[in-house]
Amino acid sequence: MAVDTDLEDVNQTTVYIPFDDSDDANTNGVPPSLFPERDFHQGCQLRFQTCKAAWGKCLKRMQELIHSLHAPVVESVVEQVKKSYTDELPGLPYPELPVISVTSSSTSSSLFDEISFRLEESTDELFDDLNDHFVTHVFPSDCATITGTMKTIVTGFVSRSPTGGQDMKRKPSASLAAYDIALLEAWYRAVCNARDDRHHRSRLVIVMHDFEQLEPQVVQDMFEICSLHIPCLPLVFILALASPPSPSYIRATYPHSMLALLRVRDCPFPLAEKSLHDILLETFFDPVFEPDIMIGPTTIDFVVEFFTRHTSSLDGLLSILQLAHMKHFEEPLSVLVPAQALGRSKDASRLLLTPDAFPFLDALFAQVHRSALIAPVEHATSWRNATVDLLLSSVETARDTFRMCAKLFRVAFRLVLLVRRFMLVHEHKIVQSDQTMPDLMCLALRGRLGSVYGHLCSIVRNLPAAQLEDFVQEVHDFFENVPEDVKAEEDEVISRVETAYKMFCREENAQEISDLLGNWLSDYFKLRIVALEDVPLWDIWYTGSTPFPSELINPSPRASILAGLIHPQDYVSGEQRNGDDEDDDLPDISILFKGYLESAKMINVYDWFQSFVVFLEGRKRRVEKTRIPDGADGTFRTPSRKKGKHKQVEDEVVGEDAGEDEEEWLVEVQARFIRALQELDYLGFIKHTGRKVDHVMRTVFDSPE
Amino acid sequence: MPQTSSTTMPPTSSKNLKLTPSFDAYFTHASSRTRTSTNVFSQRVVPLSPEEHNAALARASVHACTLQVPFDSSSFKRWARELDEGFNILFYGLGSKRGILNDFAKHVSKLGHVVVVNAFHPSVAMRDMLVSIARVPGVQSTSTSTLTLERVAEHFGNSDSPHLFLIIHSLDRSPKLARAISSLALSPHIHIAASIDRLNAPLLFSASQLAARKGSFFSSDRPTKNVGYSWLWHDLTTLAPYTTELTFADRTSISGASSSRARVDITNPISGPLTETAAMHVLAAVTAKAKKLFSLLAAKQLENADSSDVSEVNSAHNPHDQQHFGLTYDALFTLARDAFIATNDTALRALLGEFRDHGLVVSAAQPGTSGSEVLWIPLRKERLSKLVENLDGNAA
């Protein structure tokens, strides 16, 4: 096959393999099950679809939430752009260049997609004028020099036809240079003429991504050039900043002379952590929204750690949750997540009653058995006539139970938060008031929120009368707003709150009411805030404490390379490991790396080579000791891979052959040394400083414990 | 603190080692004077020619210990699914990952068009990748204009476009390429699987680019303008030797692996380093006069090298540093005339022409003087003297 030879050919820089849609035997991209011992054939495909659906539902919810977070920022940016060049301070000596800085550390960069969409399409219905602006995006990679930056800006606009038609070709010979801002000016005049826009309402908006990564000198020049051409070119800059609004990066980096040219407006984004907490709360702890699977405390912990320590980006949050979904649906039983996952009961039994599906049925049966879904006594007698239908119906029951439990759990958790917030607002002292929202979530999911709500209920018992009324009112309102099915389930606590509410109206003793209310709430929380692991078959709908595959997102390539060098045997499966002395099967690069770790900052290559030679010769001697002489001719051969049973004294045939052989051996060692050295170099372990002849410098100073 | 050598340590079960902070180790090393011997590798060890090197490695492959990490190709489907879910994959870990990734490329060619990029190749350029992508039917518009990254991103942003899989070997060798693909990586129909080898390769990517995701929050039908990678990281430790990746390294120099890129840029990219055999072939084909001229130049160069500071002789990391020992054109002309090799300028230039064409003699303007040209043979001292011996032997 030609492709094979091309792929192996190192002289090719790129190889193209055409789309081969001829055979579709292996094309359905469903990976094999991780747990074949309890899976069935169609399971993977079904789980794959279920996963997509579950994640899609979760993603949609979070996108809505993020979108609503973006909305006010987008609104204010668009407003600022519209107001630029019209609403200016009177009496300025020269026009100022409008600059809008958006602190976008927490959000995803799609915020700017949204802004540019709004700016390019925005129509002001009231005045009936089409106000579409032009937006171009500038990335740090385009901006190494001022020429490059100006070229990016100018071509970003000019590549669009002024009349809105098809791209037109400009003759390079008849046109201004692509970096010349006069070209942009000419283009803008043409646009205004074509649109009959005498007031020059369209703005030229430039979004500068990752502003901190741009070279300040280049940016300074660019701003100076641009400010010479306003207001006849209505340029507006939007800077995407990752650093917090104060201390301001722009003011700290650029000189006053440049800042005087700009009119900087800030559009801060809400605090990163708060948005994260809100999104988690509204997605997984909302009384109304029901995610298909519930995430466990370990995932929440990882999300928070990643967000606070690494990148506070909502994109990262989405990726983590998507991975959590993908991981959860590796489990064969997760195929049962949605109701009637396997189709109607008839289809389901047909699907599951194939020999192929027996392991899956077995596992399912064991699970159902272990849970208390079927009473043990009854089970002992009736398992013989248990049918697939029966099994599936008990799964259905478990699903309803879990769903309801999770829902009631969420409602109760929200009530805890409400009570907590009330107490904080009214300045009651709360132990551990520094616990964040995710902390509380994790505690609740683990069923360890007892101390928190116990404490809150004790405050409720001691509430002064004035606050108690507000409190009862709030709790009452809270239960007014829960969904109907929750109301039906929680009639007991609701009626109790109702009673408390009525008692107030009858102006009974406040202390009595607060005592009662505290106890009732405490009972209620105790009943509802329990670990979801206690619900039968919980592991189908709940990720629980399964560890999050964090190395997919936050890997440690360095540790992996070092581990590969120091303990390569750990990567090899057991069969290939032979040896009491583990040094005997170290590859060359690991031998060399040993010397590297033992040496000082600078390494003399010759010394390194010598140690390598000594090491290899030691190994060679050890191998030779256990070697069988080679038959009758008895000639000396390079150490063979055969390991002998008899110990044999080195044979005395050390003639010219041996001398030649010795030389060959040295050449070989040298070649191996150079290869290993260059491999270490390739991996970045060596720096050639040139300070000392044939010395190299270490770049890694980690030392294994 | 008792010193425990790593040989006596029990084999650790965990793959991720616990390491002492490297800054402590760094300061310990930096505070003490480095004691190394005064031996110079390049003086004491004669470098091997590529043929010797390859032959030696072929012999070594029988008893040098190479470990093989078991690999199950069922991972391909899992990776393909991760790509399908909107992530790109980055493979790290010790060992050449080229073989596995090439197999993966063949696997995904059933799902879409594939372009494999050998980023470790010294002369790889963005243009090469675009030329390969242009072979996907429909990407190249009817006009003859060259394909740009924007056009590619736009084409594969359409929901009805085919899928494109980019497999990139050793992405970290070409930061330019890494930057370029950041504008393709978030396109919904472009999927990237790349490998990195260098220890500090993750520094190539900024935090915001790492976290970026495919698909916009706000509307799925409009292509996003964002750049980023959306990597999922996979540890693919193969422990395989980097034979292919180091094809372009100079095996005769200890810094051959790191200077390979720079070297190829200055010399003729086709020829690579001059070898003894190549020189012998050229010398066998030229006239006796030309041979004499060559040995004259070689003798002078060796003489210069001997007379100069010993330590400097082979500190040269690449053959071009032999320039110090070269001869100016005028000096060579005088010598040649005295030896009756060439009596006038034209004749000398004609003789030199053949050598220059084959890279046997290199010339450059001498630094410091204006206009005077310096000529030298880009061979290291030992090789050159061996070559001269051979030449003289044949002549005799």
Interface residues (C-beta under 8 A of the other chain):
Chain A: V3 D4 L7 E8 V10 N11 Q12 T13 T14 V15 Y16 I17 P18 F19 D20 D21 D23 N26 T27 G29 V30 P31 P32 F48 Q63 I66 H67 H70 S108 S109 S110 F112 D113 E114 S116 F117 H137 F139 S141 H209 D210 Q213 A242 H310 T311 S313 D315 G316 L318 S319 Q322 L323 M326 E551 L552 I553 P555 S556 P557 R558 A559 S560 I561 L562 A563 G564 L565 I566 H567 P568 Q569 D570 Y571 V572 S573 Q576 E582 D583 D584 D585 L586 P587 D588 I589 K594 L597 A600 K601 M602 I603 N604 V605 Y606 D607 F609 Q610 V623 T638 P639 S640 R641 E664 V667 E668 Q670 A671 R672 I674 R675 L677 Q678 E679 D681 Y682 L683 G684 F685 I686 H688 G690 K692 V693 D694 H695 V696 R698 T699 V700 F701 D702 S703 P704 E705
Chain B: S6 T7 M9 P11 T12 S13 K15 N16 L17 K18 L19 T20 S22 F23 A25 Y26 H29 A30 S32 T34 R35 T36 S37 N39 V40 F41 S42 R44 V45 L48 E52 H53 A56 L57 R59 A60 V62 H63 A64 C65 T66 L67 Q68 V69 P70 S74 K77 R78 A80 R81 E82 D84 E85 G86 F87 Y92 G93 L94 G95 N102 A105 K106 S109 K110 L111 G112 H113 V114 V115 V116 V117 N118 H121 S123 V124 A125 D128 M129 V131 S132 I133 R135 V136 P162 R179 S182 S183 I196 D197 R198 L199 N200 A201 P202 S206 A207 S208 L210 A211 A212 R213 S216 F217 F218 S219 R222 T224 K225 N226 V227 G228 S230 L232 W233 H234 D235 T237 L239 P241 Y242 T244 E245 L246 T247 A249 R251 I254 S255 G256 A257 S258 S259 S311 E312 N314 S315 H317
